[in-house]
Amino acid sequence: MFISTFETQRMNCKGNKLLLIGSIIGLAAAQSAAVEAAGSDAISRLPCSEVSQASVARQAWSGAGAPFGVSLAQWRQDEFAALRGRITECARQSGTDPQITVAHVQRLEDKVLNQNRRAQAAADAEATSRDTERDLLVKVESFTTSDELDAFCSKIPIPPVAAMVRVVMACKARAKEIEYKAAEAERKRQDDERRKQQSERQRLETAQLQERLATLPVDVRKFMTENPGMDQPSFGTDGGPQILISLYSSELAFRVCRERFGGWDASIDEAKRRSSLIEKILVLGFGMPEEKIARTRNGLGMDSGRSEIIERMRADHRIRQSCHEFEGALGLKSSPPLR
């Protein structure tokens, strides 16, 4: 029941609105017709003294004039017919010849009506131009390729008429936007292609690496299993070399501690064992040249026992503590213990 009542009210409201709109339109039309009728009626009742040839000539028949109180834009054939009729009637009453004045009004009619037609045509052309310009601007924004845009914009006359200036500017702006988007799309395509190629290279390198690592000696593979991460590509370039340098440094420190304090043999042997395994992983698994490892060992004095770093260790009064720290990092038992 509530829904039915509500729908009825809504339909009544809608009907009332339509009636109101119709009334407004009808009122506007009636007012327009009333204005025109009032103009011609007023002219037909002008005093005879105001419709003489001199009086007619004194009226403002150009620009924003309003002859006899009627806007020049509102003068139509009815207004001129009313004026000629009033001139003729006044001439009949006075017994004069109205032909000269009527002929003058006829010339005025031709002039004014032509002016009004041109003004209306100009207004219509301007409205059409605005509509055309708006449609063209929408069309310009719809293009997504330079070829389509150029083909369209090339049809605009140069120099463009006033109504097309904004369209020309829109063409230029859209061309830059399309060019920018095309460049962005190309950069993205190239970046995607590079990432794709890099991903494929990494996949192949990883597959080849795993094949090589699978052929390593059993003790090396066991060591890698106990230390996760050594089968990753980055281990061959960063992690592995850094760990090897650390093991070499540990071994040298243990040697100096053995010279000064005795013992440390087990720690030396363990550092050698681990560095040997890392060397095999880097050379056999990752393809590091043996010459590179040899240069590193020679620079540290691993085989000769003579190097700048060894001398600095020998001069370090904290070398024993450093040896215990290296053992702690390697998970080894201190030998001998700190006192």
Solvent accessible surface area in square Angstrom, and as a share of the most:
residue,aa,sasa,rsa
1,M,196,0.87
2,F,160,0.66
3,I,128,0.65
4,S,68,0.44
5,T,60,0.35
6,F,101,0.42
7,E,62,0.28
8,T,70,0.41
9,Q,109,0.49
10,R,120,0.44
11,M,125,0.56
12,N,85,0.43
13,C,65,0.39
14,K,123,0.52
15,G,28,0.27
16,N,94,0.48
17,K,122,0.52
18,L,109,0.54
19,L,128,0.63
20,L,110,0.55
21,I,95,0.48
22,G,40,0.38
23,S,68,0.44
24,I,99,0.51
25,I,114,0.58
26,G,39,0.37
27,L,104,0.52
28,A,55,0.42
29,A,60,0.47
30,A,57,0.44
31,Q,101,0.45
32,S,60,0.39
33,A,59,0.46
34,A,57,0.44
35,V,72,0.41
36,E,89,0.40
37,A,49,0.38
38,A,59,0.46
39,G,8,0.08
40,S,21,0.13
41,D,65,0.34
42,A,46,0.35
43,I,1,0.00
44,S,50,0.32
45,R,168,0.61
46,L,21,0.10
47,P,67,0.42
48,C,50,0.30
49,S,88,0.57
50,E,76,0.34
51,V,5,0.03
52,S,52,0.34
53,Q,79,0.35
54,A,59,0.46
55,S,7,0.05
56,V,0,0.00
57,A,58,0.45
58,R,174,0.64
59,Q,51,0.23
60,A,55,0.43
61,W,16,0.06
62,S,63,0.41
63,G,72,0.69
64,A,112,0.87
65,G,11,0.11
66,A,50,0.39
67,P,0,0.00
68,F,31,0.13
69,G,71,0.68
70,V,14,0.08
71,S,50,0.32
72,L,10,0.05
73,A,64,0.50
74,Q,74,0.33
75,W,0,0.00
76,R,116,0.42
77,Q,120,0.54
78,D,98,0.51
79,E,4,0.02
80,F,0,0.00
81,A,50,0.39
82,A,18,0.14
83,L,0,0.00
84,R,56,0.20
85,G,40,0.38
86,R,45,0.17
87,I,7,0.03
88,T,67,0.39
89,E,56,0.25
90,C,11,0.07
91,A,8,0.06
92,R,164,0.60
93,Q,112,0.50
94,S,75,0.49
95,G,68,0.66
96,T,86,0.50
97,D,102,0.53
98,P,31,0.20
99,Q,129,0.57
100,I,118,0.60
101,T,16,0.09
102,V,39,0.22
103,A,45,0.35
104,H,36,0.16
105,V,0,0.00
106,Q,73,0.33
107,R,144,0.52
108,L,17,0.08
109,E,11,0.05
110,D,71,0.37
111,K,96,0.41
112,V,0,0.00
113,L,20,0.10
114,N,58,0.30
115,Q,49,0.22
116,N,28,0.14
117,R,141,0.52
118,R,151,0.55
119,A,63,0.49
120,Q,105,0.47
121,A,58,0.45
122,A,62,0.48
123,A,52,0.40
124,D,74,0.38
125,A,60,0.47
126,E,102,0.46
127,A,40,0.31
128,T,81,0.47
129,S,33,0.22
130,R,128,0.47
131,D,63,0.33
132,T,59,0.34
133,E,24,0.11
134,R,132,0.48
135,D,88,0.46
136,L,35,0.17
137,L,34,0.17
138,V,99,0.57
139,K,97,0.41
140,V,0,0.00
141,E,94,0.42
142,S,68,0.44
143,F,24,0.10
144,T,100,0.58
145,T,62,0.36
146,S,53,0.34
147,D,116,0.60
148,E,86,0.39
149,L,2,0.01
150,D,82,0.42
151,A,59,0.46
152,F,41,0.17
153,C,26,0.16
154,S,88,0.57
155,K,160,0.68
156,I,14,0.07
157,P,75,0.47
158,I,142,0.72
159,P,116,0.73
160,P,37,0.23
161,V,90,0.52
162,A,93,0.72
163,A,37,0.29
164,M,32,0.14
165,V,63,0.36
166,R,142,0.52
167,V,0,0.00
168,V,25,0.15
169,M,121,0.54
170,A,18,0.14
171,C,10,0.06
172,K,131,0.55
173,A,61,0.47
174,R,20,0.07
175,A,37,0.29
176,K,146,0.62
177,E,68,0.30
178,I,10,0.05
179,E,118,0.53
180,Y,140,0.53
181,K,109,0.46
182,A,58,0.45
183,A,38,0.30
184,E,69,0.31
185,A,61,0.47
186,E,69,0.31
187,R,118,0.43
188,K,127,0.54
189,R,131,0.48
190,Q,74,0.33
191,D,49,0.26
192,D,54,0.28
193,E,68,0.31
194,R,136,0.50
195,R,140,0.51
196,K,142,0.60
197,Q,86,0.38
198,Q,87,0.39
199,S,65,0.42
200,E,75,0.33
201,R,129,0.47
202,Q,95,0.42
203,R,136,0.50
204,L,80,0.40
205,E,94,0.42
206,T,48,0.28
207,A,44,0.34
208,Q,96,0.42
209,L,4,0.02
210,Q,72,0.32
211,E,119,0.53
212,R,95,0.35
213,L,10,0.05
214,A,68,0.53
215,T,112,0.65
216,L,5,0.03
217,P,56,0.35
218,V,107,0.62
219,D,74,0.38
220,V,0,0.00
221,R,96,0.35
222,K,123,0.52
223,F,16,0.07
224,M,20,0.09
225,T,109,0.63
226,E,103,0.46
227,N,51,0.26
228,P,125,0.78
229,G,37,0.35
230,M,14,0.06
231,D,53,0.27
232,Q,90,0.40
233,P,55,0.35
234,S,67,0.43
235,F,13,0.06
236,G,10,0.10
237,T,102,0.59
238,D,80,0.41
239,G,25,0.24
240,G,0,0.00
241,P,32,0.20
242,Q,124,0.55
243,I,70,0.35
244,L,8,0.04
245,I,76,0.38
246,S,56,0.36
247,L,7,0.04
248,Y,0,0.00
249,S,17,0.11
250,S,1,0.01
251,E,3,0.01
252,L,1,0.01
253,A,0,0.00
254,F,0,0.00
255,R,46,0.17
256,V,5,0.03
257,C,0,0.00
258,R,103,0.38
259,E,109,0.49
260,R,111,0.41
261,F,72,0.30
262,G,33,0.32
263,G,38,0.36
264,W,1,0.00
265,D,75,0.39
266,A,76,0.59
267,S,3,0.02
268,I,4,0.02
269,D,88,0.45
270,E,34,0.15
271,A,0,0.00
272,K,92,0.39
273,R,119,0.43
274,R,55,0.20
275,S,4,0.03
276,S,46,0.29
277,L,8,0.04
278,I,0,0.00
279,E,35,0.16
280,K,77,0.33
281,I,0,0.00
282,L,0,0.00
283,V,31,0.18
284,L,91,0.45
285,G,0,0.00
286,F,38,0.16
287,G,52,0.50
288,M,23,0.10
289,P,77,0.48
290,E,116,0.52
291,E,110,0.49
292,K,96,0.41
293,I,14,0.07
294,A,46,0.36
295,R,157,0.57
296,T,41,0.24
297,R,52,0.19
298,N,103,0.53
299,G,58,0.56
300,L,29,0.14
301,G,1,0.01
302,M,2,0.01
303,D,107,0.56
304,S,60,0.38
305,G,23,0.22
306,R,180,0.66
307,S,20,0.13
308,E,130,0.58
309,I,37,0.19
310,I,6,0.03
311,E,91,0.41
312,R,140,0.51
313,M,24,0.11
314,R,87,0.32
315,A,88,0.69
316,D,47,0.25
317,H,162,0.72
318,R,110,0.40
319,I,4,0.02
320,R,53,0.19
321,Q,79,0.35
322,S,22,0.14
323,C,0,0.00
324,H,17,0.08
325,E,99,0.44
326,F,53,0.22
327,E,1,0.00
328,G,55,0.53
329,A,88,0.68
330,L,26,0.13
331,G,67,0.65
332,L,42,0.21
333,K,181,0.77
334,S,46,0.29
335,S,41,0.27
336,P,38,0.24
337,P,84,0.53
338,L,101,0.50
339,R,246,0.90
